[in-house]
Amino acid sequence: MTTRFYGAQRSGDNNWTIYNHLPAGVPAGLRGKAFIADADGAHDLSGGWHDCGDHVKFGQTQFYSAYILLKGYAEFKTGYDDRYSFDYQGYKAANKWNFEDNAHDPNCIPDVLDEMKHEAEFLIKCIPNSSTFYYQVGKGGCPGDHCRWETAVKMQTNDANNGGQPRPVYKNPQDASMPSFCGATLALMSRMYKKFDAAFAATCLQHAVYAYNYAKANPGTVGSAGGGQYGAKTNWKDDFATLCAELYWATGNVAYRTEAISQGPITPNMGYTFDYANTGEIALYNLAVLGDAASLTTFNNRITGHFLADGSRNGQGVYNAHGGGWGALRYNANSSFLIALYCKLNNNYTAPVLEKLHKDIDYIMGANTSKRSYIVGFVPGGTGYVSPLKPHHRNAFLRDDNPAGTDNSLTIPAKNQQLGALVGGKRDGTYNDNREDYVNSEVGIDYNAGLVGALGFINSRVAPVDTNKFCGNPPTCEIPSLGADISTCGTTFPIQLNSNTSAGSSIRFTWKKISPTASVLVNSSGNAADNKYAVTAANGAGTYVVIRDSLDAANAVACSKSDTIVISSTLPVPVLSPTGAIDLCNPAFVNLTVTNAAGFPGSTIWQWSLDGNNLTGEEAQALLNVRKAGVYKIAASIAGCTTTEASITITSSMPIPVDGCASAAPIKLSIAGATGGPYNWYATATSTTPLATGVTTFDAPAAGTYYVQDMSSTAGSVGPTTVYSGGSSWGAAPAGNVLLFNVTKDFTLTSFKVPFGNIYSNNTAATITVEIVNSSGVPLSPVKTFTSEPVNVTTAMANSLITFNFTGFDIKSAWGANLGMRISFLNLNGEPFWHSTGASYPYVSNPSGIVSITGTLGGQADANDYMYFYDWKISTGNNCSRLPVIATIGAGCEITPVRLLEFKGTRENNVTSLSWITASEENSSYFEIQRSTNGKEFTGIGKVQAAGISSSVLYYTFEDRYPVNGLFYYRLKQVDFDGSHELSKIVTVSNEDQTRISLVPNPFLKSSQLSIVSPYNSSYSAYVVDLSGMIVETAENLGVGEKVDIGASLSSGMYLLKVVVHGKTYHVKMVKN
């Protein structure tokens, strides 16, 4: 996935993120293409990689990233596999873009070389001869590429001031660094690609020599041209040494080796780290491999004295010596890559060395205190892990409307969600998931280069790839591609299968059906027509495979490739829109549609249901005017085919609408479950004069749609408004410093003020991110973080209160009565204050009954501390849109004994609480509550008397004190006076144990951290037992929520961890490597 990111950076053609993308107004010939007209007059400069989340091709990172990416493959070949083809044909044909899908199109060439082939074609254009060198295409900044948030497909059609074509081209610098890396990449590519395409490899080598000649003639360094994104390097000889080394390995010419070593002594930037501007370490490695003893010593001392040194690492164990600002985690990836090279060079694979390498990569992939992966689209196995959703990457979002920088609501379409990009990130487990916070959220070709190399090294050790499977002559070793699985629904046999490969005298095709029964359909046929096969009705549905064998001169199989396809009698799975979490409030209703309905046969039968009950008359591809919470499901069926379904869960912050039907006006309308109010009724969604005020029922004078609105809205405040004068403490806010508060009812925090001491630099878009935790300082699950709106902060605002405003900062009483708030991330170069004297708790909200600030955690742990957050502005009440309620007149209005609006159940403290609401009742006698353990056989467990006759909304409750854990099913049997009855929908209630054990990492090298989440407010104990049954480590009387490190003293092996909490024992297998 991290390698495929480079396909997302492709300029020109075959960028998979913008495949088939055609914005409005863009010519059809540019569909899915990016800046294909890049050129210097008649000289084509299309292709290459976009630098970051924008579209410029900057030389400093372009040439460096290409070399580092390819160098990782050259050093650790068995760490790289083949999952797809150069042009992503498998993804395109199947329209499946998840990296884990099997609908890929391997082409016998490692994927990294497919990505490098695209790049090398551009590098060849950059150095067309020994006296011409192109080093940048496009211009950063504004005017230029950075003015507008658009895909490359759209931007290429803009005027030049807005990043469009013709784009500026920069060439012939007095620089030897960039042409050296360009040439080194081409020389290395000539070796790595020779077995796949000897002619292309020869071309790479020829242009590598051109780069060598240019670099020798132009000693020096320059920065990036238009846009000014990258400064000049301080040294060029290290990169020239790398070029000479690669030319020696590519040609065998000893003169290149001599010239490489003569560039020494190479001295890395001892005051910084390794990146595109500081490349001494890779030159030292290359010279050491050439046999230069001085370079070997310097390289080893640099790795052991800096990258492996404990002093270069923070409390999380990750590299933290330098580069902690923009794109911080690229340096952690680079550190791991250099350590990998050190391991290979010295044959040193000892645990202390590997632990440092793994620590940084594990941290990047999610092994940190926040369970946060910093790779877009990747999360490890297990629960609670998250990855970035808002990377600073224009093409990923496929938006061409230039949304405002403050708009962080953009979502990545499903096709592009596994972008594979390493974001800049932070090293303390935090992250500001905001596309405009490019210090954190930017991605870049140089970020992933070291990461891919480090992952390649790890994979070469834990799951090495059999490189013998790669082909030396791809045109004759084609891989069949049968395309996406096929449904017989709405179609007829025969069904034509096509291997999409060529035939020939040395090619044999075999076709088989392998399930549900196995049979050989065509056996090793040399007939050219047998590259296809027609599946008949007699063959039927099943799984089919084609095998394509390439024979050598002796008629032996030299290469065998296959593909599989499933022909089934199953409809496609419906895809519902909208997607994601839907809470009815703004808007008050939603329309549900099947977005892929065109892919279903015309005779498909549709049926919508709500909470398991079919909705009468709702048999179209869309369900309109959805106004109630519940699980909505669409089922697609057709005769002879398996039914497919899709569902979506809708929640609601609004009352339940009770539509009315009568034979004549007035028609009674009402709402149920109303918690706010007062409620006003209106004739339209926008009218200003209410028809009725302060009521939950309304007699409609005519048929039509009416609207009801909750008019409650209360503004208030809580907390001190002026800063306490004594005992201030400043600096980066520790995670343990928490301001505690008690929640009485839901409220929205609209702003607070934070006192700052020093402010070191201006920031036009400063933000603060806070996290809501429990009263012990433990994060909630899922984590609750909120980021303020940007505010302009200047150095003149030092020693003052700064106001931070929020949107959508809704705090729910359901999270717990006692909560806390702490600073999670500060996008501001300044020092927030907390105070150790002056506080006097509680601080009660005005008006009261909403929230009270009650104390602190951390600080000096006394009653006088006050943490950071002054003068909260709060609001309560419902700001939702008007809810439509429908009045109908008709003689056929249905009269039922009981009109049930809602039936639900919750479980807490071993008690199931059931509640239901009726809109009206006619001759209803009682409700029998029934319980089941399997959802089929129900037993009555109690009765509740019904109202008999009612035209008002009524509320009922019942408690089931059944103490057994498990999943239970409940339903209502509504019985009338005449003995007839109706059954309600079934609701499920889980009484499963809510205690959760976390052991991270596991397996582990040094130690692992144990923590538990449990509804029981008690202590817990942990015991580590070896395979003989002996307790080898103990940790007792730990508080729930308290974390403990275990396993440091254990030898490598497998153990059983026993955790005892609230009298119950839990077991976890743990492994120390």
Secondary structure in CASP SS format (residue, H / E / C, confidence):
PFRMAT SS
TARGET T0000
AUTHOR 0000-0000-0000
METHOD secondary structure of the structure
MODEL  1
M C 1.00
T C 1.00
T C 1.00
R C 1.00
F H 1.00
Y H 1.00
G H 1.00
A H 1.00
Q C 1.00
R E 1.00
S C 1.00
G E 1.00
D C 1.00
N C 1.00
N C 1.00
W H 1.00
T H 1.00
I H 1.00
Y C 1.00
N C 1.00
H C 1.00
L C 1.00
P C 1.00
A C 1.00
G C 1.00
V C 1.00
P C 1.00
A H 1.00
G H 1.00
L H 1.00
R C 1.00
G C 1.00
K C 1.00
A E 1.00
F C 1.00
I C 1.00
A C 1.00
D C 1.00
A E 1.00
D E 1.00
G C 1.00
A C 1.00
H E 1.00
D E 1.00
L C 1.00
S C 1.00
G C 1.00
G C 1.00
W E 1.00
H C 1.00
D C 1.00
C C 1.00
G C 1.00
D C 1.00
H C 1.00
V C 1.00
K E 1.00
F E 1.00
G H 1.00
Q H 1.00
T H 1.00
Q H 1.00
F H 1.00
Y H 1.00
S H 1.00
A H 1.00
Y H 1.00
I H 1.00
L H 1.00
L H 1.00
K H 1.00
G H 1.00
Y H 1.00
A H 1.00
E H 1.00
F C 1.00
K H 1.00
T H 1.00
G H 1.00
Y C 1.00
D C 1.00
D C 1.00
R C 1.00
Y C 1.00
S C 1.00
F C 1.00
D C 1.00
Y C 1.00
Q H 1.00
G H 1.00
Y H 1.00
K H 1.00
A H 1.00
A H 1.00
N C 1.00
K C 1.00
W C 1.00
N C 1.00
F C 1.00
E C 1.00
D C 1.00
N C 1.00
A C 1.00
H C 1.00
D C 1.00
P C 1.00
N C 1.00
C C 1.00
I C 1.00
P C 1.00
D H 1.00
V H 1.00
L H 1.00
D H 1.00
E H 1.00
M H 1.00
K H 1.00
H H 1.00
E H 1.00
A H 1.00
E H 1.00
F H 1.00
L H 1.00
I H 1.00
K H 1.00
C H 1.00
I C 1.00
P C 1.00
N E 1.00
S C 1.00
S C 1.00
T E 1.00
F C 1.00
Y E 1.00
Y E 1.00
Q E 1.00
V E 1.00
G C 1.00
K C 1.00
G C 1.00
G C 1.00
C C 1.00
P C 1.00
G C 1.00
D H 1.00
H H 1.00
C H 1.00
R C 1.00
W C 1.00
E C 1.00
T C 1.00
A H 1.00
V H 1.00
K H 1.00
M H 1.00
Q C 1.00
T C 1.00
N C 1.00
D C 1.00
A H 1.00
N H 1.00
N H 1.00
G C 1.00
G C 1.00
Q C 1.00
P C 1.00
R C 1.00
P C 1.00
V E 1.00
Y E 1.00
K E 1.00
N C 1.00
P C 1.00
Q C 1.00
D C 1.00
A C 1.00
S H 1.00
M H 1.00
P H 1.00
S H 1.00
F H 1.00
C H 1.00
G H 1.00
A H 1.00
T H 1.00
L H 1.00
A H 1.00
L H 1.00
M H 1.00
S H 1.00
R H 1.00
M H 1.00
Y C 1.00
K C 1.00
K C 1.00
F C 1.00
D C 1.00
A H 1.00
A H 1.00
F H 1.00
A H 1.00
A H 1.00
T H 1.00
C H 1.00
L H 1.00
Q H 1.00
H H 1.00
A H 1.00
V H 1.00
Y H 1.00
A H 1.00
Y H 1.00
N H 1.00
Y H 1.00
A H 1.00
K H 1.00
A H 1.00
N C 1.00
P C 1.00
G C 1.00
T C 1.00
V C 1.00
G C 1.00
S C 1.00
A C 1.00
G C 1.00
G C 1.00
G C 1.00
Q C 1.00
Y C 1.00
G C 1.00
A C 1.00
K C 1.00
T C 1.00
N C 1.00
W C 1.00
K H 1.00
D H 1.00
D H 1.00
F H 1.00
A H 1.00
T H 1.00
L H 1.00
C H 1.00
A H 1.00
E H 1.00
L H 1.00
Y H 1.00
W H 1.00
A H 1.00
T H 1.00
G C 1.00
N C 1.00
V H 1.00
A H 1.00
Y H 1.00
R H 1.00
T H 1.00
E H 1.00
A H 1.00
I H 1.00
S H 1.00
Q C 1.00
G C 1.00
P C 1.00
I C 1.00
T C 1.00
P C 1.00
N C 1.00
M C 1.00
G C 1.00
Y C 1.00
T C 1.00
F C 1.00
D E 1.00
Y C 1.00
A C 1.00
N E 1.00
T C 1.00
G H 1.00
E H 1.00
I H 1.00
A H 1.00
L H 1.00
Y H 1.00
N H 1.00
L H 1.00
A H 1.00
V H 1.00
L H 1.00
G C 1.00
D C 1.00
A H 1.00
A H 1.00
S H 1.00
L H 1.00
T H 1.00
T H 1.00
F H 1.00
N H 1.00
N H 1.00
R H 1.00
I H 1.00
T H 1.00
G H 1.00
H H 1.00
F H 1.00
L C 1.00
A C 1.00
D H 1.00
G H 1.00
S H 1.00
R E 1.00
N C 1.00
G C 1.00
Q C 1.00
G C 1.00
V C 1.00
Y E 1.00
N C 1.00
A C 1.00
H C 1.00
G C 1.00
G C 1.00
G C 1.00
W C 1.00
G C 1.00
A H 1.00
L H 1.00
R H 1.00
Y H 1.00
N H 1.00
A H 1.00
N H 1.00
S H 1.00
S H 1.00
F H 1.00
L H 1.00
I H 1.00
A H 1.00
L H 1.00
Y H 1.00
C H 1.00
K H 1.00
L H 1.00
N H 1.00
N C 1.00
N C 1.00
Y C 1.00
T C 1.00
A H 1.00
P H 1.00
V H 1.00
L H 1.00
E H 1.00
K H 1.00
L H 1.00
H H 1.00
K H 1.00
D H 1.00
I H 1.00
D H 1.00
Y H 1.00
I H 1.00
M H 1.00
G C 1.00
A C 1.00
N C 1.00
T C 1.00
S C 1.00
K C 1.00
R E 1.00
S C 1.00
Y C 1.00
I E 1.00
V C 1.00
G C 1.00
F C 1.00
V C 1.00
P C 1.00
G C 1.00
G C 1.00
T C 1.00
G C 1.00
Y C 1.00
V E 1.00
S C 1.00
P C 1.00
L C 1.00
K C 1.00
P C 1.00
H E 1.00
H C 1.00
R H 1.00
N H 1.00
A H 1.00
F H 1.00
L C 1.00
R C 1.00
D C 1.00
D C 1.00
N C 1.00
P C 1.00
A C 1.00
G C 1.00
T C 1.00
D C 1.00
N C 1.00
S C 1.00
L C 1.00
T C 1.00
I C 1.00
P C 1.00
A H 1.00
K H 1.00
N H 1.00
Q C 1.00
Q C 1.00
L C 1.00
G C 1.00
A C 1.00
L E 1.00
V E 1.00
G C 1.00
G C 1.00
K C 1.00
R C 1.00
D C 1.00
G C 1.00
T C 1.00
Y C 1.00
N C 1.00
D C 1.00
N C 1.00
R C 1.00
E C 1.00
D C 1.00
Y H 1.00
V H 1.00
N H 1.00
S H 1.00
E E 1.00
V E 1.00
G C 1.00
I H 1.00
D H 1.00
Y H 1.00
N H 1.00
A H 1.00
G H 1.00
L H 1.00
V H 1.00
G H 1.00
A H 1.00
L H 1.00
G H 1.00
F H 1.00
I H 1.00
N H 1.00
S H 1.00
R H 1.00
V H 1.00
A C 1.00
P C 1.00
V C 1.00
D C 1.00
T H 1.00
N H 1.00
K H 1.00
F C 1.00
C C 1.00
G C 1.00
N C 1.00
P H 1.00
P H 1.00
T H 1.00
C C 1.00
E C 1.00
I C 1.00
P C 1.00
S C 1.00
L C 1.00
G C 1.00
A C 1.00
D C 1.00
I E 1.00
S E 1.00
T C 1.00
C C 1.00
G C 1.00
T C 1.00
T C 1.00
F C 1.00
P C 1.00
I E 1.00
Q E 1.00
L E 1.00
N E 1.00
S C 1.00
N C 1.00
T C 1.00
S C 1.00
A C 1.00
G C 1.00
S C 1.00
S C 1.00
I E 1.00
R E 1.00
F E 1.00
T E 1.00
W E 1.00
K E 1.00
K E 1.00
I E 1.00
S E 1.00
P C 1.00
T C 1.00
A C 1.00
S E 1.00
V E 1.00
L E 1.00
V E 1.00
N E 1.00
S E 1.00
S E 1.00
G C 1.00
N C 1.00
A H 1.00
A H 1.00
D H 1.00
N H 1.00
K E 1.00
Y E 1.00
A E 1.00
V E 1.00
T C 1.00
A C 1.00
A C 1.00
N C 1.00
G C 1.00
A C 1.00
G E 1.00
T E 1.00
Y E 1.00
V E 1.00
V E 1.00
I E 1.00
R E 1.00
D E 1.00
S E 1.00
L E 1.00
D C 1.00
A C 1.00
A C 1.00
N C 1.00
A C 1.00
V E 1.00
A E 1.00
C E 1.00
S E 1.00
K E 1.00
S E 1.00
D E 1.00
T E 1.00
I E 1.00
V E 1.00
I E 1.00
S E 1.00
S C 1.00
T E 1.00
L C 1.00
P C 1.00
V C 1.00
P C 1.00
V C 1.00
L E 1.00
S E 1.00
P C 1.00
T C 1.00
G C 1.00
A C 1.00
I E 1.00
D E 1.00
L E 1.00
C C 1.00
N C 1.00
P C 1.00
A C 1.00
F C 1.00
V E 1.00
N E 1.00
L E 1.00
T E 1.00
V E 1.00
T C 1.00
N C 1.00
A H 1.00
A H 1.00
G H 1.00
F C 1.00
P C 1.00
G C 1.00
S C 1.00
T C 1.00
I E 1.00
W E 1.00
Q E 1.00
W E 1.00
S E 1.00
L E 1.00
D C 1.00
G C 1.00
N E 1.00
N E 1.00
L C 1.00
T C 1.00
G C 1.00
E C 1.00
E C 1.00
A C 1.00
Q C 1.00
A E 1.00
L E 1.00
L E 1.00
N E 1.00
V E 1.00
R C 1.00
K C 1.00
A C 1.00
G E 1.00
V E 1.00
Y E 1.00
K E 1.00
I E 1.00
A E 1.00
A E 1.00
S E 1.00
I C 1.00
A C 1.00
G C 1.00
C C 1.00
T E 1.00
T C 1.00
T E 1.00
E E 1.00
A E 1.00
S E 1.00
I E 1.00
T E 1.00
I E 1.00
T E 1.00
S E 1.00
S C 1.00
M C 1.00
P C 1.00
I E 1.00
P E 1.00
V E 1.00
D C 1.00
G E 1.00
C E 1.00
A E 1.00
S C 1.00
A C 1.00
A C 1.00
P C 1.00
I E 1.00
K E 1.00
L E 1.00
S E 1.00
I E 1.00
A E 1.00
G C 1.00
A C 1.00
T C 1.00
G C 1.00
G C 1.00
P C 1.00
Y E 1.00
N E 1.00
W E 1.00
Y E 1.00
A C 1.00
T C 1.00
A C 1.00
T C 1.00
S C 1.00
T C 1.00
T C 1.00
P C 1.00
L C 1.00
A E 1.00
T E 1.00
G C 1.00
V C 1.00
T C 1.00
T E 1.00
F E 1.00
D E 1.00
A E 1.00
P C 1.00
A C 1.00
A C 1.00
G E 1.00
T E 1.00
Y E 1.00
Y E 1.00
V E 1.00
Q E 1.00
D E 1.00
M C 1.00
S C 1.00
S E 1.00
T E 1.00
A E 1.00
G E 1.00
S E 1.00
V E 1.00
G C 1.00
P C 1.00
T C 1.00
T C 1.00
V C 1.00
Y C 1.00
S C 1.00
G C 1.00
G C 1.00
S E 1.00
S E 1.00
W C 1.00
G C 1.00
A C 1.00
A C 1.00
P C 1.00
A C 1.00
G C 1.00
N C 1.00
V E 1.00
L E 1.00
L E 1.00
F E 1.00
N E 1.00
V E 1.00
T C 1.00
K C 1.00
D C 1.00
F E 1.00
T E 1.00
L E 1.00
T E 1.00
S E 1.00
F E 1.00
K E 1.00
V E 1.00
P E 1.00
F E 1.00
G E 1.00
N E 1.00
I E 1.00
Y C 1.00
S C 1.00
N C 1.00
N E 1.00
T E 1.00
A E 1.00
A E 1.00
T E 1.00
I E 1.00
T E 1.00
V E 1.00
E E 1.00
I E 1.00
V E 1.00
N E 1.00
S C 1.00
S C 1.00
G C 1.00
V C 1.00
P E 1.00
L E 1.00
S E 1.00
P E 1.00
V E 1.00
K E 1.00
T E 1.00
F E 1.00
T E 1.00
S C 1.00
E C 1.00
P C 1.00
V E 1.00
N E 1.00
V E 1.00
T C 1.00
T H 1.00
A H 1.00
M H 1.00
A C 1.00
N C 1.00
S E 1.00
L E 1.00
I E 1.00
T E 1.00
F E 1.00
N E 1.00
F C 1.00
T C 1.00
G C 1.00
F C 1.00
D E 1.00
I E 1.00
K C 1.00
S H 1.00
A H 1.00
W H 1.00
G C 1.00
A C 1.00
N E 1.00
L E 1.00
G E 1.00
M E 1.00
R E 1.00
I E 1.00
S E 1.00
F E 1.00
L E 1.00
N E 1.00
L C 1.00
N C 1.00
G E 1.00
E E 1.00
P E 1.00
F C 1.00
W E 1.00
H E 1.00
S C 1.00
T C 1.00
G C 1.00
A C 1.00
S C 1.00
Y C 1.00
P C 1.00
Y E 1.00
V E 1.00
S C 1.00
N E 1.00
P C 1.00
S C 1.00
G C 1.00
I C 1.00
V E 1.00
S E 1.00
I E 1.00
T E 1.00
G E 1.00
T E 1.00
L E 1.00
G C 1.00
G C 1.00
Q C 1.00
A C 1.00
D C 1.00
A C 1.00
N C 1.00
D C 1.00
Y E 1.00
M C 1.00
Y C 1.00
F C 1.00
Y E 1.00
D E 1.00
W E 1.00
K E 1.00
I E 1.00
S E 1.00
T E 1.00
G E 1.00
N C 1.00
N C 1.00
C C 1.00
S C 1.00
R C 1.00
L E 1.00
P E 1.00
V E 1.00
I E 1.00
A E 1.00
T E 1.00
I E 1.00
G C 1.00
A C 1.00
G C 1.00
C C 1.00
E C 1.00
I C 1.00
T C 1.00
P C 1.00
V E 1.00
R E 1.00
L E 1.00
L E 1.00
E E 1.00
F E 1.00
K E 1.00
G E 1.00
T E 1.00
R E 1.00
E E 1.00
N C 1.00
N C 1.00
V E 1.00
T E 1.00
S E 1.00
L E 1.00
S E 1.00
W E 1.00
I E 1.00
T E 1.00
A E 1.00
S E 1.00
E E 1.00
E E 1.00
N C 1.00
S E 1.00
S E 1.00
Y E 1.00
F E 1.00
E E 1.00
I E 1.00
Q E 1.00
R E 1.00
S E 1.00
T C 1.00
N C 1.00
G C 1.00
K C 1.00
E C 1.00
F C 1.00
T E 1.00
G E 1.00
I E 1.00
G E 1.00
K E 1.00
V E 1.00
Q E 1.00
A C 1.00
A C 1.00
G C 1.00
I E 1.00
S E 1.00
S C 1.00
S C 1.00
V C 1.00
L E 1.00
Y E 1.00
Y E 1.00
T E 1.00
F E 1.00
E E 1.00
D E 1.00
R C 1.00
Y C 1.00
P C 1.00
V C 1.00
N C 1.00
G C 1.00
L E 1.00
F E 1.00
Y E 1.00
Y E 1.00
R E 1.00
L E 1.00
K E 1.00
Q E 1.00
V E 1.00
D E 1.00
F C 1.00
D C 1.00
G C 1.00
S C 1.00
H E 1.00
E E 1.00
L E 1.00
S C 1.00
K C 1.00
I C 1.00
V E 1.00
T E 1.00
V E 1.00
S E 1.00
N C 1.00
E C 1.00
D C 1.00
Q C 1.00
T C 1.00
R E 1.00
I E 1.00
S E 1.00
L E 1.00
V E 1.00
P C 1.00
N C 1.00
P C 1.00
F E 1.00
L C 1.00
K C 1.00
S C 1.00
S E 1.00
Q E 1.00
L E 1.00
S E 1.00
I E 1.00
V E 1.00
S C 1.00
P C 1.00
Y C 1.00
N C 1.00
S C 1.00
S E 1.00
Y E 1.00
S E 1.00
A E 1.00
Y E 1.00
V E 1.00
V E 1.00
D C 1.00
L C 1.00
S C 1.00
G C 1.00
M C 1.00
I E 1.00
V E 1.00
E E 1.00
T E 1.00
A E 1.00
E E 1.00
N E 1.00
L E 1.00
G E 1.00
V C 1.00
G C 1.00
E C 1.00
K C 1.00
V E 1.00
D E 1.00
I E 1.00
G C 1.00
A C 1.00
S C 1.00
L C 1.00
S C 1.00
S C 1.00
G E 1.00
M E 1.00
Y E 1.00
L E 1.00
L E 1.00
K E 1.00
V E 1.00
V E 1.00
V E 1.00
H C 1.00
G C 1.00
K E 1.00
T E 1.00
Y E 1.00
H E 1.00
V E 1.00
K E 1.00
M E 1.00
V E 1.00
K E 1.00
N C 1.00
END
